[in-house]
Amino acid sequence: MNALTDPSPPLTPCIGICRMDESGLCIGCRRTLDEIARWSTMSDAERFRFMLEILPTRRATE
């Protein structure tokens, strides 16, 4: 399958609350602006690792 025929949604932590906090992280997904900008060029494996290993640590330190 390709992007045009694959019915699965793109892998993203975005929840539609797109505002940056004072530390430079999005309050919805906890990504930086640089990470948000690079997201579309990352492979699914990179996105999956990021969502499993990096973002949970940011949520735990709030």
PDB file of N, CA, C and O in Angstrom:
ATOM      1  N   MET A   1       0.838  -1.187   0.000  1.00  0.00           N
ATOM      2  CA  MET A   1       0.000   0.000   0.000  1.00  0.00           C
ATOM      3  C   MET A   1       0.876   1.242   0.000  1.00  0.00           C
ATOM      4  O   MET A   1       2.023   1.214   0.447  1.00  0.00           O
ATOM      5  N   ASN A   2       0.321   2.320  -0.504  1.00  0.00           N
ATOM      6  CA  ASN A   2       1.030   3.578  -0.452  1.00  0.00           C
ATOM      7  C   ASN A   2       0.192   4.606   0.295  1.00  0.00           C
ATOM      8  O   ASN A   2      -0.901   4.299   0.771  1.00  0.00           O
ATOM      9  N   ALA A   3       0.704   5.814   0.396  1.00  0.00           N
ATOM     10  CA  ALA A   3       0.019   6.853   1.159  1.00  0.00           C
ATOM     11  C   ALA A   3      -1.368   7.172   0.606  1.00  0.00           C
ATOM     12  O   ALA A   3      -2.245   7.610   1.351  1.00  0.00           O
ATOM     13  N   LEU A   4      -1.569   6.959  -0.676  1.00  0.00           N
ATOM     14  CA  LEU A   4      -2.869   7.263  -1.269  1.00  0.00           C
ATOM     15  C   LEU A   4      -3.900   6.172  -1.048  1.00  0.00           C
ATOM     16  O   LEU A   4      -5.099   6.453  -1.036  1.00  0.00           O
ATOM     17  N   THR A   5      -3.460   4.931  -0.873  1.00  0.00           N
ATOM     18  CA  THR A   5      -4.411   3.838  -0.705  1.00  0.00           C
ATOM     19  C   THR A   5      -4.450   3.283   0.714  1.00  0.00           C
ATOM     20  O   THR A   5      -5.346   2.505   1.042  1.00  0.00           O
ATOM     21  N   ASP A   6      -3.506   3.663   1.556  1.00  0.00           N
ATOM     22  CA  ASP A   6      -3.472   3.179   2.935  1.00  0.00           C
ATOM     23  C   ASP A   6      -4.503   3.942   3.765  1.00  0.00           C
ATOM     24  O   ASP A   6      -4.378   5.157   3.911  1.00  0.00           O
ATOM     25  N   PRO A   7      -5.511   3.272   4.309  1.00  0.00           N
ATOM     26  CA  PRO A   7      -6.558   3.964   5.052  1.00  0.00           C
ATOM     27  C   PRO A   7      -6.173   4.344   6.485  1.00  0.00           C
ATOM     28  O   PRO A   7      -6.920   5.065   7.147  1.00  0.00           O
ATOM     29  N   SER A   8      -5.033   3.879   6.970  1.00  0.00           N
ATOM     30  CA  SER A   8      -4.665   4.176   8.353  1.00  0.00           C
ATOM     31  C   SER A   8      -4.223   5.629   8.492  1.00  0.00           C
ATOM     32  O   SER A   8      -3.565   6.172   7.605  1.00  0.00           O
ATOM     33  N   PRO A   9      -4.588   6.255   9.613  1.00  0.00           N
ATOM     34  CA  PRO A   9      -4.200   7.648   9.825  1.00  0.00           C
ATOM     35  C   PRO A   9      -2.696   7.754  10.095  1.00  0.00           C
ATOM     36  O   PRO A   9      -2.079   6.778  10.522  1.00  0.00           O
ATOM     37  N   PRO A  10      -2.106   8.913   9.855  1.00  0.00           N
ATOM     38  CA  PRO A  10      -0.682   9.064  10.131  1.00  0.00           C
ATOM     39  C   PRO A  10      -0.413   8.958  11.633  1.00  0.00           C
ATOM     40  O   PRO A  10      -1.247   9.343  12.453  1.00  0.00           O
ATOM     41  N   LEU A  11       0.742   8.439  11.975  1.00  0.00           N
ATOM     42  CA  LEU A  11       1.139   8.271  13.365  1.00  0.00           C
ATOM     43  C   LEU A  11       1.550   9.623  13.933  1.00  0.00           C
ATOM     44  O   LEU A  11       2.552  10.196  13.507  1.00  0.00           O
ATOM     45  N   THR A  12       0.789  10.135  14.885  1.00  0.00           N
ATOM     46  CA  THR A  12       1.071  11.442  15.466  1.00  0.00           C
ATOM     47  C   THR A  12       0.552  11.533  16.897  1.00  0.00           C
ATOM     48  O   THR A  12      -0.477  10.942  17.224  1.00  0.00           O
ATOM     49  N   PRO A  13       1.261  12.270  17.749  1.00  0.00           N
ATOM     50  CA  PRO A  13       0.780  12.488  19.113  1.00  0.00           C
ATOM     51  C   PRO A  13      -0.129  13.709  19.221  1.00  0.00           C
ATOM     52  O   PRO A  13      -0.615  14.022  20.307  1.00  0.00           O
ATOM     53  N   CYS A  14      -0.363  14.404  18.104  1.00  0.00           N
ATOM     54  CA  CYS A  14      -1.155  15.638  18.121  1.00  0.00           C
ATOM     55  C   CYS A  14      -2.583  15.353  18.587  1.00  0.00           C
ATOM     56  O   CYS A  14      -3.234  14.420  18.117  1.00  0.00           O
ATOM     57  N   ILE A  15      -3.052  16.184  19.526  1.00  0.00           N
ATOM     58  CA  ILE A  15      -4.434  16.055  19.994  1.00  0.00           C
ATOM     59  C   ILE A  15      -5.237  17.311  19.686  1.00  0.00           C
ATOM     60  O   ILE A  15      -6.356  17.479  20.170  1.00  0.00           O
ATOM     61  N   GLY A  16      -4.649  18.203  18.865  1.00  0.00           N
ATOM     62  CA  GLY A  16      -5.365  19.389  18.431  1.00  0.00           C
ATOM     63  C   GLY A  16      -5.346  20.565  19.396  1.00  0.00           C
ATOM     64  O   GLY A  16      -6.088  21.529  19.210  1.00  0.00           O
ATOM     65  N   ILE A  17      -4.507  20.497  20.425  1.00  0.00           N
ATOM     66  CA  ILE A  17      -4.330  21.627  21.342  1.00  0.00           C
ATOM     67  C   ILE A  17      -2.931  22.166  21.075  1.00  0.00           C
ATOM     68  O   ILE A  17      -1.956  21.725  21.683  1.00  0.00           O
ATOM     69  N   CYS A  18      -2.848  23.116  20.167  1.00  0.00           N
ATOM     70  CA  CYS A  18      -1.547  23.542  19.637  1.00  0.00           C
ATOM     71  C   CYS A  18      -1.144  24.913  20.164  1.00  0.00           C
ATOM     72  O   CYS A  18      -1.323  25.931  19.495  1.00  0.00           O
ATOM     73  N   ARG A  19      -0.602  24.920  21.362  1.00  0.00           N
ATOM     74  CA  ARG A  19      -0.074  26.140  21.979  1.00  0.00           C
ATOM     75  C   ARG A  19       1.224  25.783  22.688  1.00  0.00           C
ATOM     76  O   ARG A  19       1.338  24.725  23.305  1.00  0.00           O
ATOM     77  N   MET A  20       2.194  26.675  22.593  1.00  0.00           N
ATOM     78  CA  MET A  20       3.488  26.425  23.214  1.00  0.00           C
ATOM     79  C   MET A  20       3.486  26.962  24.644  1.00  0.00           C
ATOM     80  O   MET A  20       2.940  28.032  24.913  1.00  0.00           O
ATOM     81  N   ASP A  21       4.105  26.208  25.562  1.00  0.00           N
ATOM     82  CA  ASP A  21       4.225  26.678  26.939  1.00  0.00           C
ATOM     83  C   ASP A  21       5.521  27.475  27.096  1.00  0.00           C
ATOM     84  O   ASP A  21       6.259  27.665  26.129  1.00  0.00           O
ATOM     85  N   GLU A  22       5.789  27.933  28.301  1.00  0.00           N
ATOM     86  CA  GLU A  22       6.962  28.770  28.550  1.00  0.00           C
ATOM     87  C   GLU A  22       8.283  28.022  28.369  1.00  0.00           C
ATOM     88  O   GLU A  22       9.328  28.651  28.204  1.00  0.00           O
ATOM     89  N   SER A  23       8.251  26.702  28.396  1.00  0.00           N
ATOM     90  CA  SER A  23       9.478  25.921  28.207  1.00  0.00           C
ATOM     91  C   SER A  23       9.718  25.556  26.739  1.00  0.00           C
ATOM     92  O   SER A  23      10.721  24.917  26.419  1.00  0.00           O
ATOM     93  N   GLY A  24       8.802  25.955  25.841  1.00  0.00           N
ATOM     94  CA  GLY A  24       8.977  25.680  24.419  1.00  0.00           C
ATOM     95  C   GLY A  24       8.383  24.374  23.950  1.00  0.00           C
ATOM     96  O   GLY A  24       8.709  23.898  22.863  1.00  0.00           O
ATOM     97  N   LEU A  25       7.499  23.779  24.768  1.00  0.00           N
ATOM     98  CA  LEU A  25       6.835  22.537  24.390  1.00  0.00           C
ATOM     99  C   LEU A  25       5.365  22.803  24.118  1.00  0.00           C
ATOM    100  O   LEU A  25       4.740  23.625  24.787  1.00  0.00           O
ATOM    101  N   CYS A  26       4.820  22.110  23.142  1.00  0.00           N
ATOM    102  CA  CYS A  26       3.393  22.203  22.856  1.00  0.00           C
ATOM    103  C   CYS A  26       2.629  21.630  24.048  1.00  0.00           C
ATOM    104  O   CYS A  26       2.966  20.554  24.541  1.00  0.00           O
ATOM    105  N   ILE A  27       1.607  22.339  24.512  1.00  0.00           N
ATOM    106  CA  ILE A  27       0.873  21.836  25.678  1.00  0.00           C
ATOM    107  C   ILE A  27       0.009  20.624  25.348  1.00  0.00           C
ATOM    108  O   ILE A  27      -0.415  19.905  26.253  1.00  0.00           O
ATOM    109  N   GLY A  28      -0.258  20.389  24.064  1.00  0.00           N
ATOM    110  CA  GLY A  28      -1.061  19.231  23.669  1.00  0.00           C
ATOM    111  C   GLY A  28      -0.245  17.965  23.497  1.00  0.00           C
ATOM    112  O   GLY A  28      -0.586  16.919  24.048  1.00  0.00           O
ATOM    113  N   CYS A  29       0.840  18.061  22.728  1.00  0.00           N
ATOM    114  CA  CYS A  29       1.596  16.842  22.382  1.00  0.00           C
ATOM    115  C   CYS A  29       2.984  16.776  23.020  1.00  0.00           C
ATOM    116  O   CYS A  29       3.643  15.738  22.952  1.00  0.00           O
ATOM    117  N   ARG A  30       3.433  17.867  23.639  1.00  0.00           N
ATOM    118  CA  ARG A  30       4.723  17.946  24.334  1.00  0.00           C
ATOM    119  C   ARG A  30       5.922  17.900  23.388  1.00  0.00           C
ATOM    120  O   ARG A  30       7.027  17.560  23.810  1.00  0.00           O
ATOM    121  N   ARG A  31       5.717  18.238  22.111  1.00  0.00           N
ATOM    122  CA  ARG A  31       6.830  18.329  21.164  1.00  0.00           C
ATOM    123  C   ARG A  31       7.305  19.771  21.067  1.00  0.00           C
ATOM    124  O   ARG A  31       6.550  20.702  21.347  1.00  0.00           O
ATOM    125  N   THR A  32       8.570  19.949  20.666  1.00  0.00           N
ATOM    126  CA  THR A  32       9.096  21.279  20.383  1.00  0.00           C
ATOM    127  C   THR A  32       8.676  21.689  18.981  1.00  0.00           C
ATOM    128  O   THR A  32       8.203  20.858  18.205  1.00  0.00           O
ATOM    129  N   LEU A  33       8.844  22.960  18.652  1.00  0.00           N
ATOM    130  CA  LEU A  33       8.523  23.417  17.294  1.00  0.00           C
ATOM    131  C   LEU A  33       9.388  22.700  16.262  1.00  0.00           C
ATOM    132  O   LEU A  33       8.902  22.348  15.187  1.00  0.00           O
ATOM    133  N   ASP A  34      10.667  22.479  16.577  1.00  0.00           N
ATOM    134  CA  ASP A  34      11.552  21.762  15.661  1.00  0.00           C
ATOM    135  C   ASP A  34      11.056  20.338  15.430  1.00  0.00           C
ATOM    136  O   ASP A  34      11.051  19.859  14.297  1.00  0.00           O
ATOM    137  N   GLU A  35      10.639  19.664  16.494  1.00  0.00           N
ATOM    138  CA  GLU A  35      10.134  18.288  16.361  1.00  0.00           C
ATOM    139  C   GLU A  35       8.852  18.248  15.545  1.00  0.00           C
ATOM    140  O   GLU A  35       8.657  17.342  14.735  1.00  0.00           O
ATOM    141  N   ILE A  36       7.981  19.222  15.754  1.00  0.00           N
ATOM    142  CA  ILE A  36       6.740  19.293  14.982  1.00  0.00           C
ATOM    143  C   ILE A  36       7.064  19.502  13.507  1.00  0.00           C
ATOM    144  O   ILE A  36       6.454  18.875  12.641  1.00  0.00           O
ATOM    145  N   ALA A  37       8.018  20.377  13.221  1.00  0.00           N
ATOM    146  CA  ALA A  37       8.404  20.658  11.837  1.00  0.00           C
ATOM    147  C   ALA A  37       9.030  19.438  11.161  1.00  0.00           C
ATOM    148  O   ALA A  37       8.792  19.207   9.976  1.00  0.00           O
ATOM    149  N   ARG A  38       9.822  18.658  11.891  1.00  0.00           N
ATOM    150  CA  ARG A  38      10.487  17.481  11.326  1.00  0.00           C
ATOM    151  C   ARG A  38       9.568  16.267  11.229  1.00  0.00           C
ATOM    152  O   ARG A  38       9.895  15.311  10.527  1.00  0.00           O
ATOM    153  N   TRP A  39       8.445  16.281  11.906  1.00  0.00           N
ATOM    154  CA  TRP A  39       7.584  15.099  12.030  1.00  0.00           C
ATOM    155  C   TRP A  39       7.225  14.478  10.686  1.00  0.00           C
ATOM    156  O   TRP A  39       7.251  13.256  10.545  1.00  0.00           O
ATOM    157  N   SER A  40       6.893  15.296   9.707  1.00  0.00           N
ATOM    158  CA  SER A  40       6.448  14.758   8.415  1.00  0.00           C
ATOM    159  C   SER A  40       7.573  14.080   7.635  1.00  0.00           C
ATOM    160  O   SER A  40       7.302  13.319   6.706  1.00  0.00           O
ATOM    161  N   THR A  41       8.814  14.339   7.991  1.00  0.00           N
ATOM    162  CA  THR A  41       9.932  13.703   7.290  1.00  0.00           C
ATOM    163  C   THR A  41      10.481  12.487   8.039  1.00  0.00           C
ATOM    164  O   THR A  41      11.354  11.785   7.528  1.00  0.00           O
ATOM    165  N   MET A  42       9.977  12.241   9.237  1.00  0.00           N
ATOM    166  CA  MET A  42      10.431  11.091  10.027  1.00  0.00           C
ATOM    167  C   MET A  42       9.765   9.811   9.526  1.00  0.00           C
ATOM    168  O   MET A  42       8.632   9.839   9.045  1.00  0.00           O
ATOM    169  N   SER A  43      10.472   8.700   9.642  1.00  0.00           N
ATOM    170  CA  SER A  43       9.874   7.408   9.290  1.00  0.00           C
ATOM    171  C   SER A  43       8.875   7.005  10.377  1.00  0.00           C
ATOM    172  O   SER A  43       8.897   7.547  11.481  1.00  0.00           O
ATOM    173  N   ASP A  44       8.004   6.053  10.056  1.00  0.00           N
ATOM    174  CA  ASP A  44       7.070   5.556  11.069  1.00  0.00           C
ATOM    175  C   ASP A  44       7.815   4.977  12.262  1.00  0.00           C
ATOM    176  O   ASP A  44       7.375   5.135  13.401  1.00  0.00           O
ATOM    177  N   ALA A  45       8.939   4.309  12.016  1.00  0.00           N
ATOM    178  CA  ALA A  45       9.725   3.733  13.110  1.00  0.00           C
ATOM    179  C   ALA A  45      10.260   4.833  14.025  1.00  0.00           C
ATOM    180  O   ALA A  45      10.239   4.684  15.247  1.00  0.00           O
ATOM    181  N   GLU A  46      10.737   5.933  13.446  1.00  0.00           N
ATOM    182  CA  GLU A  46      11.224   7.047  14.258  1.00  0.00           C
ATOM    183  C   GLU A  46      10.087   7.670  15.064  1.00  0.00           C
ATOM    184  O   GLU A  46      10.251   7.974  16.245  1.00  0.00           O
ATOM    185  N   ARG A  47       8.952   7.856  14.430  1.00  0.00           N
ATOM    186  CA  ARG A  47       7.794   8.439  15.130  1.00  0.00           C
ATOM    187  C   ARG A  47       7.344   7.533  16.277  1.00  0.00           C
ATOM    188  O   ARG A  47       7.058   8.007  17.376  1.00  0.00           O
ATOM    189  N   PHE A  48       7.284   6.239  16.012  1.00  0.00           N
ATOM    190  CA  PHE A  48       6.845   5.278  17.028  1.00  0.00           C
ATOM    191  C   PHE A  48       7.798   5.293  18.228  1.00  0.00           C
ATOM    192  O   PHE A  48       7.353   5.310  19.375  1.00  0.00           O
ATOM    193  N   ARG A  49       9.114   5.286  17.961  1.00  0.00           N
ATOM    194  CA  ARG A  49      10.103   5.331  19.043  1.00  0.00           C
ATOM    195  C   ARG A  49       9.957   6.625  19.838  1.00  0.00           C
ATOM    196  O   ARG A  49      10.004   6.615  21.068  1.00  0.00           O
ATOM    197  N   PHE A  50       9.784   7.715  19.144  1.00  0.00           N
ATOM    198  CA  PHE A  50       9.630   9.016  19.788  1.00  0.00           C
ATOM    199  C   PHE A  50       8.419   9.004  20.719  1.00  0.00           C
ATOM    200  O   PHE A  50       8.497   9.474  21.854  1.00  0.00           O
ATOM    201  N   MET A  51       7.296   8.463  20.233  1.00  0.00           N
ATOM    202  CA  MET A  51       6.068   8.435  21.022  1.00  0.00           C
ATOM    203  C   MET A  51       6.164   7.480  22.203  1.00  0.00           C
ATOM    204  O   MET A  51       5.548   7.722  23.240  1.00  0.00           O
ATOM    205  N   LEU A  52       6.921   6.407  22.064  1.00  0.00           N
ATOM    206  CA  LEU A  52       7.050   5.434  23.157  1.00  0.00           C
ATOM    207  C   LEU A  52       8.123   5.793  24.180  1.00  0.00           C
ATOM    208  O   LEU A  52       7.963   5.519  25.369  1.00  0.00           O
ATOM    209  N   GLU A  53       9.220   6.406  23.723  1.00  0.00           N
ATOM    210  CA  GLU A  53      10.366   6.613  24.605  1.00  0.00           C
ATOM    211  C   GLU A  53      10.574   8.054  25.055  1.00  0.00           C
ATOM    212  O   GLU A  53      10.978   8.283  26.195  1.00  0.00           O
ATOM    213  N   ILE A  54      10.312   9.023  24.198  1.00  0.00           N
ATOM    214  CA  ILE A  54      10.645  10.408  24.530  1.00  0.00           C
ATOM    215  C   ILE A  54       9.463  11.164  25.126  1.00  0.00           C
ATOM    216  O   ILE A  54       9.583  11.753  26.201  1.00  0.00           O
ATOM    217  N   LEU A  55       8.336  11.154  24.448  1.00  0.00           N
ATOM    218  CA  LEU A  55       7.191  11.921  24.935  1.00  0.00           C
ATOM    219  C   LEU A  55       6.714  11.492  26.325  1.00  0.00           C
ATOM    220  O   LEU A  55       6.380  12.366  27.124  1.00  0.00           O
ATOM    221  N   PRO A  56       6.662  10.208  26.658  1.00  0.00           N
ATOM    222  CA  PRO A  56       6.233   9.828  28.011  1.00  0.00           C
ATOM    223  C   PRO A  56       7.118  10.419  29.120  1.00  0.00           C
ATOM    224  O   PRO A  56       6.621  10.714  30.207  1.00  0.00           O
ATOM    225  N   THR A  57       8.377  10.589  28.867  1.00  0.00           N
ATOM    226  CA  THR A  57       9.258  11.169  29.902  1.00  0.00           C
ATOM    227  C   THR A  57       8.952  12.637  30.089  1.00  0.00           C
ATOM    228  O   THR A  57       9.089  13.153  31.198  1.00  0.00           O
ATOM    229  N   ARG A  58       8.546  13.321  29.048  1.00  0.00           N
ATOM    230  CA  ARG A  58       8.179  14.732  29.169  1.00  0.00           C
ATOM    231  C   ARG A  58       6.888  14.903  29.942  1.00  0.00           C
ATOM    232  O   ARG A  58       6.740  15.856  30.706  1.00  0.00           O
ATOM    233  N   ARG A  59       5.967  13.999  29.751  1.00  0.00           N
ATOM    234  CA  ARG A  59       4.699  14.084  30.484  1.00  0.00           C
ATOM    235  C   ARG A  59       4.926  13.799  31.971  1.00  0.00           C
ATOM    236  O   ARG A  59       4.272  14.392  32.829  1.00  0.00           O
ATOM    237  N   ALA A  60       5.841  12.905  32.265  1.00  0.00           N
ATOM    238  CA  ALA A  60       6.092  12.522  33.662  1.00  0.00           C
ATOM    239  C   ALA A  60       6.758  13.629  34.455  1.00  0.00           C
ATOM    240  O   ALA A  60       6.668  13.640  35.682  1.00  0.00           O
ATOM    241  N   THR A  61       7.425  14.559  33.789  1.00  0.00           N
ATOM    242  CA  THR A  61       8.151  15.600  34.504  1.00  0.00           C
ATOM    243  C   THR A  61       7.355  16.899  34.645  1.00  0.00           C
ATOM    244  O   THR A  61       7.885  17.895  35.138  1.00  0.00           O
ATOM    245  N   GLU A  62       6.104  16.900  34.221  1.00  0.00           N
ATOM    246  CA  GLU A  62       5.279  18.121  34.311  1.00  0.00           C
ATOM    247  C   GLU A  62       4.980  18.462  35.759  1.00  0.00           C
ATOM    248  O   GLU A  62       4.302  19.452  36.034  1.00  0.00           O
TER     249      GLU A  62
END
